[in-house]
Amino acid sequence: VPQLYVYPIKALRPIPLQYAQLTPQGIKYDRTFMLYHVKTKAEANDGSSSTTSTELKKMQLSSYPQCALFEQTILSRDNGQKEVLVKWHAPSLPTEGTGSESGEELGKELEQAERERLKRLETETITVELDPPPKIDELEKMEVNLHGSPTTCYQVGEDYDRWFSERFGFEVVFVYLGDGKRQILGTSLLPPATSRQQQQPPGGGGGWLSTLTSLTSWFPTVSISIQAEREEDRKPKPWITFTDCAPLLITSESSLSNVSARLAPDMDSTSSESTPLQVPMYKMRPNLVLDGEGEEAWAEDYWGELVVTSSSNCSPTNGNANGKTKITKTKLYLTGNCVRCTSLNVDYDTGKPAKGEMGTVLKKLMKDRRVDSGIKWSPVFGRYAFVGDSVGDGGDEQEQEEEREEREPEVWISVGDEVQVTRRNEERTVMDWPF
């Protein structure tokens, strides 16, 4: 694992991490905030009057490349609290003294005023509560829809809306997921049941409960089937935050090298020497990056299951008080392909589509990477994944059992962890999310 990334606010620049806590919803804090464009449109009534209505449009890099101008950083306070610091980077302007050739004073004054305004917008940052999170009982509730999967969320506040709106140049609402949960659509992305859900009493079949349930056909007054349904309802159902389709996105450096090799070298006009172009991994927006050592490019297309081996000293909270190193093995279920859009072509310095070869990354992949028949018009790079079971290896069996009984253990991964491919699919998976 050479790189880890988290995106507390969806669509903004990634935050590189040295270690991260894994939850069933992926890396902790990932995509728990989001921005929506508030679009107002006029609607005619009877021809003599009109009303206005608002529409919320999700803000992602493909449609709003200027999101790339916003940098986010996690700040850890002395009292243990965490916040997200957001800073806006203004696109470059002409340097002073490059006004119109006619030397019109008004043009120069306007240019100087704009430069000062952008400098002010760059200087003024904003912080967002992360841990503890915003108090949702004090926030206004609202409904949003992301990729057809709706959820309840909360408007963080007018000050935040105003801060983002001034920098985007149009009305924006900043929302927090809170206790909202998005449903995973389709069936192809759903992860297999964890081992706890799969466990059954010895003898197979489903044990005494299923046996008694089958007897209801002979004794209709026995409502064991209702109890069985309730047992099923109590099983945790997978859900996602403001991530697109799954908790984690996993990519490979081997495949990224293949992408970079497709770009024509950058030619130096003065020396006639060429410099190979390298597509930065952050443009792929991953959470977990693997070096791909020993694997060919695109081998991840067939990865079905990975095991990440982590040690206890990667966590800032899991101390090694007894002098023993605890090794944790965590399963990751890879269930779907990540299909790509024009976000790959965005220049993070200008907030616009990149010029030259860097603006053709998506096109370069269209030729041979449209390998998912479920979404056949988009190329694939990376795999969506769900967090599975974690098994500790260290300490005696009694200590491990006591930990399992007391609480769900924290699972941490870090840069440098080893990852093993433990299952490969015979064929590529097919996406059936109804985009």
RAGILIN-V762026 format. One record per run of one state. SS is the DSSP state (helix for helix, strand for strand, loop for the rest). FROM is the first residue (numbers start at 1). TO is the last residue. If there is no record, write none. Layout:
# RAGILIN-V762026
{{SS;FROM;TO} {SS;FROM;TO}}
This chain:
# RAGILIN-V762026
{{loop;1;2} {strand;3;6} {loop;7;8} {strand;9;9} {loop;10;14} {strand;15;17} {loop;18;18} {strand;19;23} {loop;24;25} {strand;26;27} {loop;28;32} {strand;33;44} {loop;45;49} {strand;50;58} {loop;59;64} {helix;65;69} {strand;70;76} {loop;77;81} {strand;82;88} {loop;89;104} {helix;105;123} {loop;124;125} {strand;126;131} {loop;132;135} {helix;136;138} {loop;139;139} {strand;140;146} {loop;147;148} {strand;149;155} {loop;156;157} {helix;158;168} {loop;169;171} {strand;172;176} {loop;177;181} {strand;182;182} {loop;183;194} {helix;195;198} {loop;199;206} {helix;207;217} {loop;218;223} {helix;224;233} {loop;234;239} {strand;240;240} {loop;241;247} {strand;248;252} {helix;253;261} {loop;262;265} {strand;266;267} {loop;268;273} {strand;274;275} {loop;276;280} {helix;281;284} {loop;285;287} {strand;288;290} {loop;291;298} {helix;299;302} {strand;303;311} {helix;312;314} {loop;315;326} {strand;327;339} {loop;340;341} {helix;342;345} {strand;346;347} {loop;348;351} {strand;352;353} {loop;354;355} {helix;356;359} {loop;360;360} {helix;361;366} {loop;367;372} {helix;373;375} {loop;376;379} {strand;380;393} {loop;394;396} {helix;397;406} {loop;407;410} {strand;411;414} {loop;415;417} {strand;418;424} {loop;425;435}}
